Amino acid sequence: MTDAAPTPPHDDAPVRIRPEIAALPAYKQGKQADASAHKLSSNENPFDPLPGVLEALNAAGAINRYPDATAGRLRDALADRYDVPVGAVHAAAGSVSILAQLISAVAGPGDEIVYAWRSFEAYPMLVTVAGATSVTVPLDADARHDLDAMADAITPRTRAVIVCSPNNPTGPAVHRDEFARFVARVPADVLIILDEAYAEFVTDPDAVDGLGAEGFTGHANVVILRTFSKAYGLAGLRIGYAIGHPRILDAARSTAVPLSVTAHAEEAALASLAVEKALRERVATIVERRDRLAAALREIGWAVPEPHGNFVWLATRERTLDVAEQFERAGLIVRPFAGDGIRISVGEEESVDKVLRVAASVVENLPRHPSPGTLG
Ligand SMILES: *Cc1c(COP(=O)(O)O)cnc(C)c1O
């Protein structure tokens, strides 16, 4: 897979591991919380499963049997919903799985994948595992994608560009018109992955909606990723999907680990799709909570980037680990990105005031009292 020298002999486990894999940090999950703490570190949904989901799990059938390898019923339902042929729908054990499949379908050693940074922490790892090279383009001053700079970063070696909207972990969404201009600039043989894991929470009327009326399902090199993990609250069952050109999705299917989507995940997703009104009510509750949290944080002096997912971003920079510890001592498990900032998921209603209390005390205990906005 690689021209680099294999890892040097290792005394107790001499098996040779690809050097770029041996150099990867082991996967770090958002911290698990004890019973009294609020787990706000993984952008999970604080609500119980949607109505009908637990019943669907019970009815999902015998666990001594393998599932339908094609997730056919779910793909039919999604094809119906988005008015695309079933070949244009792909389901997998989480949209992270689909990202991995797409990246290894298009890129290997010597190939480049362009994405914004900071963005979803899985991207660099997935690119490295495929043997390809990451090309990162800094977010702009408002923590938004700089799509012009991303288009400029494309070379003959580029095989895919990943656009994360809303951006995890900073929050802003890419606008429809800027995405359309970007798609027009990207060569037709370069895959564009639009990662919309938080699409359901978006309230910006100008935001891109890959599957909306003015969406991008007709663009042969655009694949749109969605997940049941966030708004639908099925993170533990592992189910996500892609909509895109059947030829590209066939390539993803070819790289997939077979039979990864369980019958239980498929049934739960189908049941969730059937209760759209209940979903929208929950999303509205989380969005209201998010906007209230962001407004209050700004009032205290934090320059929170426009939040369009189910999380907010505090640019704590070199104080990140120290501030994260203050949250933790208050029973709030948040997600620190050392040297950069802290992502806080919108969780239970009781967590909101606790977050604000810690955020206010951080501001008060700064060496120099900042004017509003300087914490951003
Ligand atoms: C959470 C998340 C995903 C998807 O997660 P799955 O649980 O694998 O579906 C994908 N992209 C981003 C940016 C995310 O934050």
PDBQT file of the ligand as one rigid body, heavy atoms in Angstrom, charges set to zero:
ROOT
HETATM    1  C1  LIG A 401     -21.929  12.509  13.502  1.00  0.00    +0.000 C 
HETATM    2  C2  LIG A 401     -21.391  12.807  12.163  1.00  0.00    +0.000 A 
HETATM    3  C3  LIG A 401     -21.467  11.897  11.106  1.00  0.00    +0.000 A 
HETATM    4  C4  LIG A 401     -22.151  10.590  11.137  1.00  0.00    +0.000 C 
HETATM    5  O1  LIG A 401     -22.082   9.750  12.072  1.00  0.00    +0.000 OA
HETATM    6  P1  LIG A 401     -22.693   8.288  11.920  1.00  0.00    +0.000 P 
HETATM    7  O2  LIG A 401     -23.128   8.029  13.305  1.00  0.00    +0.000 OA
HETATM    8  O3  LIG A 401     -21.570   7.442  11.448  1.00  0.00    +0.000 OA
HETATM    9  O4  LIG A 401     -23.807   8.322  10.930  1.00  0.00    +0.000 OA
HETATM   10  C5  LIG A 401     -20.992  12.254   9.866  1.00  0.00    +0.000 A 
HETATM   11  N1  LIG A 401     -20.447  13.448   9.654  1.00  0.00    +0.000 NA
HETATM   12  C6  LIG A 401     -20.357  14.350  10.628  1.00  0.00    +0.000 A 
HETATM   13  C7  LIG A 401     -19.790  15.668  10.319  1.00  0.00    +0.000 C 
HETATM   14  C8  LIG A 401     -20.810  14.058  11.913  1.00  0.00    +0.000 A 
HETATM   15  O5  LIG A 401     -20.685  14.971  12.862  1.00  0.00    +0.000 OA
ENDROOT
TORSDOF 0
